[in-house]
């Protein structure tokens, strides 16, 4: 039998790596860290094996661990010492993120991204100020426009603390324009904004809400996060953020939405990030603990698929584990 077309010729050791179409590097990865103002010691996150909440005093050591593993960028989330209806600790000069970022930027060379949202700081766990929605039988919803000023104040406070990039995640209409204006007015015209441009209302966030103590006290976030059934809407969301001045676009979650990552990559020339969220991390760990999957191989394959779909950056809880194997 005469077979002239043999793709297997390029799958042999030696040539396989030379013709690989997708390369994952440690510089593609961002690791989230959780800084907790309510604890004096590291606290393991039960649903996210290998990750902890750390006190402000341990934030530098936590970042140094990421750097030693080969990860150059971190995303900082905060758990405040107190909460209120407006989330006022989010923009406080002595807030948990502000204190941690000042330490991290003073003592390390890490690239520091901060999450800009209010859900961890509000007593109700929603991403802004609440009001009754007259069109929905008086049920509570987030007051969009009144929330914008608070998001802007939070972003500016992070910039003043030394953040290299801010990443608003609340899916509030107009948030990028408000934050961009606030940063520019405060003298931070060169500080980039990475928008969570396409953030779906997802069941895959469960472990994160334990980690960041940000679960809603009632209801859900369906009225401001995107419907998982919608694909075309993602392009409208991303386009609005580009028009308002976003420097990079993030899709969250990653694995169940690789089609969206690919769509955003084709449609826009901005850097595209994808968030490999806590539920994606936790389910691989759970299967590995059962002996059903190899955690190293499945983690690498998962991140390769996100990169192959078009992501330039990947926010992932696997960052240190994978970066260490890439070095």
Residue, then its C-alpha position, 0 to 999 in steps of 0.5 A: x500500500x502506497x501511503x505518501x501522506x504520513x502526518x506521524x512523521x512529525x510526531x516522533x521525538x525530536x521533531x515533535x517539539x520543533x513543530x509544536x504549534x502552541x507554546x506555553x511559557x511561565x511568562x504567560x501565567x498569573x497566579x492569584x493570591x489572597x491576602x486576609x486582614x482577619x488572620x495572623x497566620x496562613x490559612x489553607x483553602x480547603x476547596x483549593x488544595x495548595x492555596x492559602x489565605x495569607x495575612x498582610x505580613x506574609x504577602x511578600x513571602x507569598x509572592x516570593x514563592x511565586x517568583x521562585x517557581x518562575x511566575x512573574x505576575x500576581x493578581x491580588x485579592x483582599x479579605x477585609x477586616x470589616x464590611x459594610x453596605x457600600x464596601x468602603x474598605x475597598x478604597x481605604x488607604x489602609x485597606x488590606x489590598x493597599x497595605x499588601x501592594x505597598x509591601x509587595x511592590x517595595x520588596x519584590x520585582x513581581x508585576x502586580x495586578x489588583x482585582x477591582x470589585x466590591x463583593x469581598x467588601x460588602x456585607x451583602x456580597x454583591x458587586x455594588x450598592x443595592x437598590x430595589x428593582x421596581x421592574x422585578x417585584x421590588x427585588x434587590x439589584x445593584x445600582x449600576x451608575x452609583x457604583x461606578x464612582x466607588x469602583x473608580x475610587x478603588x482603582x485609584x487607591x490601588x494605583x496609589x499603593x503601587x499596583x502595576x495594573x488594575x483589573x475591574x471584575x464587577x461587570x458594571x456597565x461603564x466601569x472601564x470609562x469611569x476607572x480610566x477617567x479616575x486614573x487619568x485625573x489622579x495622574x495615572x494615565x500610563x497605568x493599564x486596565x485589564x477588563x473582565x470584559x466577558x464574565x459569565x454567571x457561573x457555577x465554576x466560581x464556588x471554591x473562589x467564593x470560599x477563598x475570598x469570602x465573597x459569596x452573595x448573602x442572598x440571591x445570585x449575580x444573574x442580573x449583572x454577570x452574563x448568561x452562559x447561553x450567550x455568545x454574541x453578547x460577549x462581543x458587544x461587552x468586549x467592544x464597549x470596554x475597548x471603546x471605553x479604554x480597556x488595554x486588555x480583555x479577560x474572559x472568565x471562566x476559561x475552559x467552558x468558554x474556549x469558544x468565547x476566548x477564540x472569538x475575542x482573539x479573532x475580533x480584537x487586537x488587544x491582549x486577551x486573558x482567560x481566567x482558569x477559575x477555582x472550580x476548574x482547578x478544584x475538579x482536577x484536584x478532586x479527580x486526581x485525589x481519586x486516582x482518576x487523573x494525573x494532575x500534572x498532565x491534565x493541568x498542562x493540557x488544560x492550560x495549553x488548550x486555553x493558550x491554543x484558543x487564543x489567550x495571551x495571559x492565563x490567570x490560573x491557580x496552577x501557575x506555580x506548579x506548571x511554571x516550575x515544570x516549564x523552567 
